[in-house]
């Protein structure tokens, strides 16, 4: 191991990449290289991070101009690293090139991917990564990421878990920039597979509104949304159903997204120009509304099953006032553990498959993230109505 470990953050000058770097500057001694296209912005972000970290960071953060499609430069940057963190979304449009290079060069890998299509591409490299001795963790961040570990923690409270119901609420833009808007509208392009009653079934996105209570936000309507937890949790644990739903505040944004999903022709949603237009308009609106709604995130995990022969629901909730900062903490947790040698699991894994609950709890406590957990007897089935299954 090198005296000082080197971490490369692709997309490091973006909102999420910057927060990951901030977490690593706080909780590790690694040198951080932010990689991106725009040198002026990137160098400004690197200097701002050093200023915020103070004397303890010294010169530990720098910027490197690298484009994902510049294979020679990308390869050279990865070869100089001990860990690569891929934050250059949206991941609907990404392939597994970065992960393949990491496997080839023997460098551990993390990403903040949030779409099942990318997750499948990454998991397909599990055997190759395992043979190379490379630990690769996908879907880190807040949701997916911390949400996955919350569910694992809940499942471990029960003797038998039958159903997982995960819901997320974000205030305005979540402080995460236009990329999160692009990801939201890209998620409306087509029906997706969900694990329901022990089988894969097609679901229409942004349907079946449920009104649920969340910390800080109160009662908010949430809708079906395509998330990788839908299949990684089902592949990890013997549960019969996994529900993933999403909503936003102010409620107007949820209604806008619902309207786009319901009325916008599918061929329009498959147009990059339309997605970009919707993202820009939504982001401009949230720039105004953020001052009222905030940019926080709330997660609610309900796991229904049996404990001592009784039907029980284990519920966990979390709120953080800054979605992007929370995502940085989720990814930073995984990075810190890999760099310290506490997380060494060759292959490609989702967080719930690789991260022990004891390590997760210690990392959350260190970062001041409070997760409230309770066991509720005589649980009621969380579906308010039958899902919009296709076919």
N, C-alpha and C positions, 0 to 999 in steps of 0.2 A: 504494500500500500504506500502511496506517495505521502510525503510529510504533510502536504496540504492538498486536500482533495479538490478536484475541479468539476464544477457542475455547469452544464450548458443548458440554457433555457431557450428553446425555439419559440418565437413569438414573445420574447421576453419583454419587449417594450409595450405590449398590450396591457389591458386592465388586469387580466388574470395573471399573466406572466409576471407583471410587476409585483403583485401581491405574493406570489410564490417566492420571488426573490427576497422580498422583505421578511418573510417567515424564515427563510434559510439564513439570512444575515443575523437574525435574532437567535436562532436555536442551533446553529451549527457554526463551525469554523472554516467551512469550505469557501473557496474562491468562486465567484459567480460570473459567468459570461452570458450577457443578454444578447441573443441573436435575432436579427430582423433585417428588413429591407431599408428602412429609413434611418440613415445615420444621424441626422440632426435630432430627430425625436429620441432615438435610442440612447445617444450620449447624454441627452438631457435627463432621461429617466434614470440612467446609471448614476449620474451625479446627484440627482434628487434623493435616490435611495441611500447613497453614502452620507449625505447631509442628515437624513432622518435617522440613520443608524448611529451616527456620531463617531467618536474616537475608536470605539470597539471594532468598527468595520474597517478602518484604515483605508486601504486601496483594494478591498476584496471584491469590488464589482466593476465590471467594464462592459463595453458594447463592442460587438463584432458584426459587421455587415455581411449577412449570409442569406441567400434566398433558397427556399426549399427545392427549387428546380435547378439549382447550380450544384450538380452532383459532386464535382471535385472539391469545391469549397466546403460543402456540407460534410463530405467524408473526412476532410482534414480536421474540421472542427470537432467532429465526434471522436476521432482518433486521439485527440488531446484531452478527452474528458473521462471522468470516472462514473458519471451519471448524466444521462440526457433526459430532460423534461420537455415533452412536446405540448406546447400551449397554443400552437398556431391553428386555430379553428377557422370556420366551422368544419367539424369532422365529417359531416355528410359528404364533403367533397374531397376527403383525404384518402390516400391509400396507405399501405404499410411500408413504404420505402424507408422511412426513418427507423422503424423497428428492425427491418431487414439489415440495414447498415449497422445498427447497434449489435445485432447478433453476430454479424460477420466480423466486427472489430472487437468483440468481447467487452461491450460496455453496457452496464445496467440501464434500464429504461423505465420511464413513467410517462403517462399522458393524462390530459384532462378531457379525453373524448367523452361525448355524451350522446352518441347515436348508435343503435344496434348494428347498423351496416358496417361501421368501422370496427366495432368490437368484434364482430365475426371475422373480419379480415385479420385482426390481431391474434385472436385465439387460434386461428388456423395455423399459426406459427409456434404453437406451444411445444410440440415435440422438437422442433428445430432449436428453439430457445433453450429447452432443457438440456439437449445434447451439448450446447455451447456453454452451459453453466451460467446462463444469463437470467437474472431476475427481472421480469417485466410486469409492471402493474398498470392496468388500464382503468379508465373510468374513475380516476381520483378527482378530488375537488369537494364540492358540497353536495350536489345531487346531479349525477351519481357521485359517490365517494363516501362522505360521512354518513349519508343515508344508508348505504349498504351495511356499514358496520353497526349502525343503530338496529337494523333488522336482525343481524346476527346476534347481537346482544339480547334482543327480545326473545328470539327463538330459543336461546340457551336458558331462558327462565322457565320454559315449558317442558313437559315430558314428551309431548307430541305436538308439532305445529301443523296446522291444516291450511291456513290462509294468511296471506300477507296483503295488507292494504297500505300503500305508501302514497302520501299526498304532499305537495309542495305549494307554497305561496311566495311570490316575490313582489316586493314593492317597486313599482315603476320599472326602471331599467335594471335594477339590482346593482347599479354602479359598475356594470360589466361591459358597457359599450355596445356598439351596433351588432357585434357578433352574436350576442344572445338573442337579439331580435331576428337575425337571419336564421338561427337555429330553430326558433319557435315556428316561423312560417315554413321552413323546410320540412318540419315535422308534420305539416298538414297535407303534404303532397299526395299521399296515398294511404289506404288502409294498412294496418300493421297487425302482426301476430301477437296475441297475448295468451298467457297460460291460464286457462279457465276450466275448472272441474276436471283436471287431469289431462287436458289435451290443448293443442294449439288451435286457436280460433281467431279469425280475422275480425278486427274491431275498427270502426270508423273513428278517426281522431276527433278530439274536442266534442264529444257527445256525452250524454248521461251525466248531467250536472248533479253534484251532491253538495249540500250545504253543510260544512263541517266547521268545528271550532278549532282555532289555532291560537297559540300564544301571541300576544301583542296585537294581531290583526282582528281577533274575534271571529265571527262566523263569515266564511268566505265560500263562494261557489268554486268547485274544482271539477275538471273535465278529464276524460281519458286522454293520455298523451304517451307517445312512443318513447320509452326510455329503456336503456340496456338492462336495468335492474329487473325488468320484466322477464328476461330469460336467464340472466346469470343467477338470480336468486332461485329460480325453479330448477336450474341445473345443479345448484349447490346443496339445496335442502329438499327433503321429500314432502313438499307442500303441494296442495291440489290447485291453488289459485294464487296468482300474483296480480294485484291491481296497481297501476301507476297513474296518478292523476295530478293535474297542474292547474293553478289559477293565479291571478294577479290582482293587485289593487293599484289604483282605483278600479272598481268593478267594470268601468267602461272598457278597459283593455281586454278583459275576459270576453265581454260582449263583442268587441271588435274582432277578436280572434275567432270566436264562435261563428260570427257572421261570415268571415272569410272562409272558414272550413265548410260552412253549410251552403253558401251561395256562389262562391268563386269557382268557375269552371276548372276542372283538374288540369287541363292543358295550360291554363294561365299560371297555376302554382308550380308547374314544371319549367317555367320560364325564369331564367336568372334575372332578367330585367324586372319582372314583376316582383320577385322576391326582394331585390335590392330597393325597389320603390317602396314597398310595404315596410321594409326595415328602416329606411330613412325617415319616412313619415312617422312611424311609431316612436323612433328614437327622439325625433324632434319634439314630439308631444310629451315624452317622459322627461325631457330636459326641463320642461316647465312644471310638470306634476310632481317630480321627485321632491321638490321642496315641501310638498304637503304630505305625500305618501311615505317618504323616506325610501331607502334602497335596501331594506332588510329582507331576510329570508326566514320562513318558518317551515319546519318539517314535522309531519305527523306520521308515525309508524304504528299501525295496529296489526298485531299478530294474534290470530285466534287459534286455539288448540286445547289440549287437555293437560291438567296438572293434578296429580293425585286423583285421577278419575273424574274430575269436574271440568266443565267447559269454562275456559278462562280466556280473557283477552289481555295481552300485555301491550300497553300503550306507552310509547315514548314520544316526547315532543322537544323541539329545539327552536330557539329564535336567536338570530344574530342580526345586529343593526346594519351590517354591510355584507351583501351577498358576495361580492368579489373578494373581500377580505376573508370571509369564511371559506371560500373556495381555495384561496391561497394557503390557509391553515390546513385544510384537508390534504392537499397535495404536499405541503411542507412536512406534514406528519410522516407520510410514507417515505419521502426523501430522507428525512432525518434518520429514520430507522434503518434504511438501506445503507446510508453512509456510515452509520455506527456499527453495522454488522448484525443488528438485532432482527433484521428481516432479510432472510436469505432463502429464497424458494425458487430455484431455477424453473423456468417455464413462463407462460403468459397467464395472468390471473386477474380477476376482479378483486376489489378490496376485501370483500367478505370471505374470499377463498384463501387469502394470504395473511391477513392481519388478525392476530389473536386479540380477543376482547380485552385482556389485561393490558396489552400494549396500547390499544385504542383508548381505553379509559384514562391511562396515565398521560397520554399525549393531549387529550382534550382538557384534562385538569390543568396541565401545564400552560395551556393556551387560554384558560379562563372560559372555555365553552361549557355551559351547563346543559345537561340532557336530563330531563325529568322522566322517570319511568314509574309506572304503576300497574298493578295487577287488578283487573276488574272482573269479578265473578259474574256468571250467568250472562256471558257476552251475547250480544245480538249480532246477527250476520251483518257485516258492514255495507253490503249492497243495498241501496235504497230501492233499486229496481233492476230488472234484468238488463245486462249490458247489450249494446247495439252490435250484436254479432252478425256478421255477413254470411249469408248462406245457411 
